[in-house]
Amino acid sequence: MAASTKTNPILSTVNIPHEGPEVYHNIWQKTRSNWAYIYDNYYNDYDWFHFGGDDMYVIVENLRYYLESDEIQFAIKGGSRKHGIPEGSEIPLFLGRRFALKGNMNHLFNSGGSGYTLNKAALKLLVAVAFPECSVDRKTSAEDVMVAECFREYGVYPYETKDEFGGERYMPFSPGTHYEYKPPGPNERGWYNQYSIGKIKEGLDHCSKDSIAFHYIGPELMRRMHAILYNNCTLNE
């Protein structure tokens, strides 16, 4: 579903009111309202919830594959192989592209660019427990940092989502940007290098073969990526 300022059943958009003005600097209040709406209307219908902006591209099959993997299923059960965990007893999982705010490992957060993924336990903790007390009236565009801050108050931290080769699954930039990325020189500074945890892999090694989501995907690139991924390309004579 798409949160909007207008409800349109044809486009599946829903008008979700929020506190404060309709501006970029107030994304935190929009996010609070959006997550609350999702919790109120969809909590009982789904096991996982992925949240992001309209310039994100998600490869849904890879997201499903990852969430159904033994690694994630064990994580939900606290590392146990037992099945039949009672409703409400799952471990809250907060998945995405982990960053350390300005390099501070005490302030980890998942980038909002490519979106982040919550299981039911995490969604319930965020909305029903954390939101009533966590920065209720704050106005800021850093909603991803704020969500992580709310989770941190209850001992939930961003889960490491790199694959077994160290490739990232959630990407804060477009595929081409990641492919061409080079770390800054000795006398240069870059936020991506400063915020990243561990050595940044370069070229094709940076993105996992099972990549889930990318950010800064405009309309033309979105159509092109979709055509390439789902074999919808046509050749011009």
N, C-alpha and C positions, 0 to 999 in steps of 0.2 A: 504494500500500500504506500501511497505517496502523501506525505503531509503537505498541506498547502494553505493558502488563505481563502480558497474556494473549494466547495464540494462539487465534484462532477463524477457521477457513477460511471460514465463511459470511459473516463481516464483513470478511474479508481483513485481519485484525489479526495482528500478529506480536509475540511477547514478545522484546524485545531488551534483554538485561542491560546495565547500565552501572555504572561505578564510583561509589560513594557512594550517598547516600539518594535516595529517590523524592520529591523536593521541588522547588518552583519555583526555589529558589536554586541548584539543581544542573543546570539546563538545559544548560549547556555540556557536561557529561559525557554527558548523554542525546544531545545533538547529535553528539558525536564517535562514539558507538556507532551511531547511526542512519545517519550518512553512511557509516561503515565497512560496515554491513550492505548498504546500497544498492550500494556499490562492489563488494563480494564477490559479490552475487547478480544485479545488473542491468546492470553496466557494459557488457557485450557485447550487450545487448538494445535499448538506447535511445541516441539522440543527445543528448537533453537531460533534465535532472532538475530538478524544481521542488520546493522544500522549504518547509514552513510548518506552522502550528498548526491546530487544529480549529475556530478561529473566523475562518478565512480563506475568502473566496469567490473562486474563479478562473474566469474566462471562458475556457475552454480554446481555443475557436476563435480568440479574439484573441491568445492566447499563441502558438498555432501560426502564425497569420498573421504575427506579429512575427518569430518565429524563422526563418521562411522568407523574410523580406524581403531585398532586395538589400543593405540596410544591414548586417544582421547576418551574412549570408553573406560579404560582403566583409570584415567585421571578423574573422571566423574565419580568413580567409586572409591576415590582415595587410594588408588593403586591396587585395589583388590580385584580378583578375577571373578568374584561372586556376582551372581545375577539376582534380579528381584529386589533391588534396593527400594525400600518403601518410598512412596511419594513424599517429597519434602526433605529427604535425607541425602540427596545428591550433593556433591561438592560444587560450589559456584565456580564456573569457569568464565574467564574474561580473555578472549582471544583476539589477536590483531598484530599489528607491527609495533613491537616494543621499542620505546625510546626512553632515554634518561634525560629529564628536563635539564638543559644546559650542562649535561654530563653528570648530573647528580644522581647516583644510584639509589638514593633514598626517595627519589621522586620519579618512579617509573610510570609510564602511561602508554596507552595504545593510540597510535595516530588515528585521527578521525578521517583522514583523507581517503584511505581505501576502505574505511569502515571497520567496525569491530563486531564481534560475534559473542552473544551471551547464551548460556543455557537457561532453563527455566529457573533454576535455583538462583542464578546471578541476577536475572531480571526481577525476581521477587525481592531479593535483598536490596537491590538498587532502588526500586520504586517504593515498596511498602515499608522498608526499614530506614534506608539512608536518606532519601529525598526529604522527608519531613524535617530533618535537622541539618542537612548539608547545604550550606551556602544558598539558602532559600531565595534571597532577594538580590543576589549578586548579578551584575550585568557584565558579561565578557564574551569574547568570541572563542576563547579557548575551552570549548565544551569537552574536548577529549581529555584535557588535563584535569578538568573538574570532575568528570565521571571517575577517573582513576583516583582522585583525591577522596571521593565519597566511598569508593570500594576499599581504599587503604585504611579508612577508619575502622573497618570490620575485618581486617586481615586478609583481604582478597587482592591479589596483585596480578599484573599482566602475565599470562602464560607464555612461555617460550614456544614460538610457532615455526622456527626454522626446521627445514627437513634434515635428514640424516647426513647430508653433505654440506650443511651450513647455508643452503639457499633459502632466501626469504619467500614466504607464501603471500604475505600481504605487502603490497608495494605503494609507497606514498607518491610515486611519480608514474609517468607513462613508461611502457616497455623500452622505447628508444632512449629515454633519459637515463634509465638504469643501465642499459647496455653500454652507453657512452661515458658513464660516470668515471671520473678519475679523482682520487683523494687530493685535497689541497696540498700545495707544497709546504716546506718548512716555515715559511714566513706568511703563509696564507691561513685564513680561517673560513670555515664553512659550517653552517648549523647542522647539516646532515651528518658530517663527520663527527662533530662535537656531540650530537645527541645519540648517535648510534652506539650500540653495545657490542664490543668486540670488533675485530677487523672486518672491514667491508669488502666483500668479494667483488671482483670486477668482471665486466663482460657477461657472457652467458652463464657464468657460475653464480652471478648475483641472484638471479631469479630461479626459484625452484621449478622443476619440470611440471610440478603440480600446483603452480601459482594459482591463487584464489582471486585476488582483487588488485586493481590498479586505480590510480588517482590522476586527476587532471586530464581526463579523457573527454575531449570536445565532441560535438555531434558527428563530424566527418570521420574522425579517428574511431569513434565508437562503432559507426557503421562498418568501417574497414576491418576492424578487429573482429567484429561479429561475422562478417563474410568469410574471413580467413579461417577462423576457428571452426565454423560450421559448414565449410565447403560450399559457400554460396557465391564464390567468385566467378565472374564471366570473363572470357577473353575477347578483346576487341580485334576484329579482323583488320 
